[in-house]
């Protein structure tokens, strides 16, 4: 029922890589990555945030609170980001369920250490605030996508997002799980997956998915996929990481993010 990527690249976490070597060392120095196990629940809604995770080659699904099929996946976190963003807003409670969808490794930092280092480094806070802005922007984009876009383009987007975080064109996922993640009936997923397969964009058999034509799949996906990538590239490109004079801008971004977070939780 869960995604299992094959032949995942052994890459470091890009968000940690964008920090200065001093900040990165303070966060991860003396530690070794932990294993993320497939189907492992890292947090439930209302749980206290005890650790921050920076995935290396695993990825994590973020799921809204709900009962049964009322739940919906609204985000994926891979080696481009982190799990634990409420701490950046001064909140130590998780609003979402965090479920490992791709087994792999991650850097795990306890919340107290993370907050101490965050408070002691203006450059680290500025860089992670930018990620917070991107993260919340992508959550809003997902909400728009779920409400207004058809199942086939949404499925194409989800497959591309999974490919990006799994570092592989091949993974395993069932119709039942896709229906759960996309918030639609299983028959809708079957129809959309069959359409993509007829166009030779993917191969799907007994839950095994292979992306055959990534560019074609990108053309089929709704604009949300390209928008997400553009936001990430524009805000989090290493050359655009902020300097100290941009502190006022970062504070504005943080206030906006706090408002967005409040709206999402309502």
Phi, psi and omega per residue, in radians:
X1 nan -0.376 -3.096
X2 -1.833 2.791 -3.123
X3 -1.274 2.363 3.068
X4 -2.293 1.900 -3.107
X5 -1.491 2.623 3.107
X6 -1.978 2.642 3.039
X7 0.958 0.814 -3.095
X8 -1.281 2.368 -3.125
X9 -1.204 2.495 3.114
X10 -1.582 1.486 -3.090
X11 -2.015 2.704 3.080
X12 -1.367 2.987 3.098
X13 -1.330 2.197 -3.051
X14 -1.216 -0.586 3.133
X15 -1.182 -0.759 3.048
X16 -1.106 -0.663 -3.130
X17 -1.124 -0.415 3.141
X18 -1.425 -0.226 3.097
X19 -1.354 2.843 3.046
X20 -1.156 2.729 -3.139
X21 -1.056 -0.587 3.129
X22 -1.163 -0.815 3.135
X23 -1.121 -0.719 -3.135
X24 -1.118 -0.705 -3.136
X25 -1.150 -0.668 3.136
X26 -1.148 -0.555 3.141
X27 -1.398 -0.741 -2.978
X28 -1.953 -0.128 -3.084
X29 -0.963 2.313 3.108
X30 1.385 0.021 -3.137
X31 -1.902 2.840 3.019
X32 -2.153 2.619 3.137
X33 -1.057 2.619 3.069
X34 -1.764 2.791 3.100
X35 -1.553 2.301 2.996
X36 -1.676 2.077 -3.092
X37 -1.585 2.427 3.118
X38 -0.948 2.294 3.129
X39 1.330 0.069 3.114
X40 -1.241 2.307 3.057
X41 -1.601 2.076 -3.109
X42 -1.565 -0.448 3.073
X43 -2.843 2.707 3.052
X44 -2.066 2.735 3.096
X45 -0.966 2.291 -3.127
X46 1.614 -0.198 3.111
X47 -1.215 2.608 2.996
X48 -1.244 2.387 3.105
X49 -1.357 1.902 -3.087
X50 -1.761 -0.407 -3.120
X51 -2.473 2.681 2.974
X52 -1.909 2.355 -3.124
X53 -2.012 2.317 3.013
X54 -2.024 1.654 -3.087
X55 -1.041 2.534 3.075
X56 -1.809 -0.993 3.110
X57 -2.431 0.274 2.967
X58 -1.907 3.012 3.056
X59 -2.563 2.726 -2.915
X60 -2.204 2.338 3.095
X61 -1.631 2.382 3.106
X62 -1.867 2.110 -2.967
X63 -2.156 2.367 -3.135
X64 -1.229 2.682 3.045
X65 -1.102 2.603 3.126
X66 2.947 -3.138 -3.135
X67 -2.063 2.186 3.114
X68 1.026 -2.228 -3.084
X69 -1.362 0.007 3.065
X70 -1.273 -0.180 3.121
X71 -1.397 2.693 -3.094
X72 -2.560 2.340 3.034
X73 -1.328 2.256 -3.138
X74 -2.073 -0.017 3.112
X75 -2.961 2.774 3.034
X76 -2.228 2.403 3.093
X77 -2.073 2.082 3.075
X78 -2.095 -2.577 -3.045
X79 -1.361 0.107 3.029
X80 -1.528 -0.164 -2.978
X81 -2.606 -2.625 -3.064
X82 -2.592 2.711 2.984
X83 -1.863 2.216 -3.118
X84 2.233 0.388 -3.059
X85 -1.099 -0.422 3.095
X86 -0.964 -0.528 3.139
X87 -1.103 -0.498 3.125
X88 -1.189 -0.337 3.098
X89 -1.759 0.129 -3.139
X90 1.379 0.322 -3.131
X91 -2.007 2.331 -3.109
X92 -1.940 0.508 3.112
X93 -2.100 2.358 -3.141
X94 -1.464 2.260 3.102
X95 -1.555 -0.182 -3.007
X96 -2.277 2.836 2.969
X97 -1.492 2.315 3.117
X98 -1.960 2.002 -3.040
X99 -2.150 2.245 3.135
X100 -1.238 2.077 3.123
X101 -1.839 -0.308 3.067
X102 -2.359 1.999 -3.105
X103 -1.119 2.587 3.130
X104 2.980 -2.704 -3.099
X105 -2.027 2.791 3.090
X106 -2.699 2.630 2.939
X107 -1.394 2.288 3.132
X108 -2.098 2.119 -3.141
X109 -2.074 2.292 3.138
X110 -1.179 2.627 -2.991
X111 -1.041 -0.686 -3.111
X112 -1.119 -0.775 3.104
X113 -1.110 -0.767 3.142
X114 -1.029 -0.822 -3.109
X115 -1.162 -0.673 3.122
X116 -1.092 -0.808 -3.132
X117 -1.218 -0.606 3.114
X118 -1.121 -0.750 -3.135
X119 -1.216 -0.416 -3.095
X120 -1.606 -0.028 -3.090
X121 -2.374 1.913 3.112
X122 -1.136 -0.621 -3.109
X123 -1.225 -0.657 3.092
X124 -1.141 -0.792 -3.136
X125 -1.071 -0.735 -3.135
X126 -1.091 -0.775 -3.130
X127 -1.131 -0.758 -3.105
X128 -1.293 -0.494 3.037
X129 -1.125 -0.596 3.087
X130 -1.157 -0.697 3.068
X131 -1.109 -0.712 3.113
X132 -0.999 -0.761 3.117
X133 -1.060 -0.799 3.131
X134 -1.103 -0.788 -3.117
X135 -1.009 -0.849 -3.111
X136 -1.243 -0.580 3.058
X137 -1.089 -0.700 -3.139
X138 -1.245 -0.559 3.041
X139 -1.102 -0.756 3.109
X140 -1.104 -0.673 3.131
X141 -1.124 -0.669 3.108
X142 -1.138 -0.695 3.107
X143 -1.075 -0.743 3.095
X144 -1.113 -0.767 -3.126
X145 -1.050 -0.811 -3.113
X146 -1.092 -0.643 -3.067
X147 -1.375 -0.663 -2.914
X148 -1.972 -0.301 -3.005
X149 -1.790 2.663 -3.112
X150 -1.274 2.844 -3.016
X151 -1.126 -0.743 -3.072
X152 -1.059 -0.878 3.081
X153 -1.096 -0.595 3.119
X154 -1.189 -0.692 3.094
X155 -1.111 -0.753 3.102
X156 -1.037 -0.756 3.106
X157 -1.059 -0.798 -3.091
X158 -1.113 -0.708 3.121
X159 -1.115 -0.680 3.114
X160 -1.188 -0.716 3.101
X161 -1.072 -0.721 3.127
X162 -1.168 -0.752 3.099
X163 -0.989 -0.766 -3.119
X164 -1.079 -0.673 -3.067
X165 -1.545 -0.449 3.087
X166 -1.446 -0.262 -3.081
X167 0.986 0.666 -3.121
X168 -2.761 2.591 3.044
X169 -1.536 -0.027 -3.082
X170 -2.162 2.236 3.079
X171 -2.741 3.038 -3.060
X172 -2.080 2.253 3.103
X173 -2.765 2.388 -3.107
X174 -1.585 2.811 3.052
X175 -1.012 -0.711 -3.117
X176 -1.044 -0.757 -3.133
X177 -1.193 -0.708 3.114
X178 -1.083 -0.703 3.100
X179 -1.088 -0.699 3.114
X180 -1.134 -0.757 -3.105
X181 -1.266 -0.607 -3.097
X182 -1.580 -0.166 3.107
X183 1.245 0.590 3.136
X184 -2.274 2.967 3.095
X185 -1.235 2.688 -3.091
X186 -1.046 -0.630 -3.129
X187 -1.099 -0.574 3.108
X188 -1.163 -0.691 3.101
X189 -1.172 -0.732 3.132
X190 -1.022 -0.784 -3.136
X191 -1.119 -0.780 -3.114
X192 -1.163 -0.756 -3.137
X193 -1.137 -0.657 3.116
X194 -1.140 -0.676 3.123
X195 -1.126 -0.725 3.113
X196 -1.144 -0.622 -3.128
X197 -1.251 -0.682 3.120
X198 -1.083 -0.548 3.133
X199 -1.503 0.093 3.098
X200 1.051 0.582 3.056
X201 -1.536 -0.572 3.109
X202 -2.409 2.855 2.934
X203 -2.096 2.285 -3.066
X204 -2.362 2.145 3.130
X205 -2.644 2.086 3.101
X206 0.912 0.670 3.085
X207 1.571 -0.171 3.111
X208 -1.525 2.101 -3.114
X209 -1.912 2.322 2.997
X210 -2.217 2.213 3.054
X211 -1.463 2.026 -3.082
X212 -1.633 -0.539 -3.072
X213 -2.413 1.550 -3.070
X214 -1.122 -0.693 -3.139
X215 -1.166 -0.700 3.081
X216 -1.112 -0.673 3.120
X217 -1.156 -0.658 3.089
X218 -1.113 -0.656 3.111
X219 -1.201 -0.513 3.137
X220 -1.385 -0.576 -3.101
X221 -1.093 2.643 3.051
X222 -1.143 2.875 -3.065
X223 -1.092 -0.247 -3.085
X224 -1.044 -0.614 -3.128
X225 -1.106 -0.823 3.128
X226 -1.166 -0.639 3.130
X227 -1.111 -0.779 3.115
X228 -1.013 -0.805 -3.116
X229 -1.152 -0.647 -3.139
X230 -1.170 -0.737 3.104
X231 -1.064 -0.802 -3.131
X232 -1.078 -0.829 -3.105
X233 -1.114 -0.717 -3.080
X234 -1.229 -0.721 -3.027
X235 -1.574 -0.600 -3.003
X236 -1.918 0.073 3.038
X237 -0.988 2.402 -3.012
X238 -0.984 -0.638 -3.111
X239 -1.192 -0.297 -3.109
X240 -1.712 0.056 3.134
X241 -1.058 2.450 -2.938
X242 -1.309 2.674 2.989
X243 -1.778 3.055 -3.074
X244 -1.012 -0.670 3.137
X245 -1.066 -0.226 -3.125
X246 -1.622 0.244 -3.073
X247 -1.051 -0.668 -3.127
X248 -1.115 -0.712 3.111
X249 -1.104 -0.735 3.141
X250 -1.119 -0.632 3.110
X251 -1.130 -0.693 3.091
X252 -1.090 -0.730 3.112
X253 -1.099 -0.668 -3.125
X254 -1.176 -0.702 3.114
X255 -1.120 -0.716 3.088
X256 -1.095 -0.762 3.133
X257 -1.060 -0.666 3.134
X258 -1.109 -0.699 3.107
X259 -1.138 -0.720 3.129
X260 -1.107 -0.783 -3.135
X261 -1.057 -0.685 3.121
X262 -1.124 -0.729 -3.129
X263 -1.135 -0.717 -3.119
X264 -1.129 -0.637 -3.068
X265 -1.332 -0.249 -3.112
X266 -1.389 nan nan
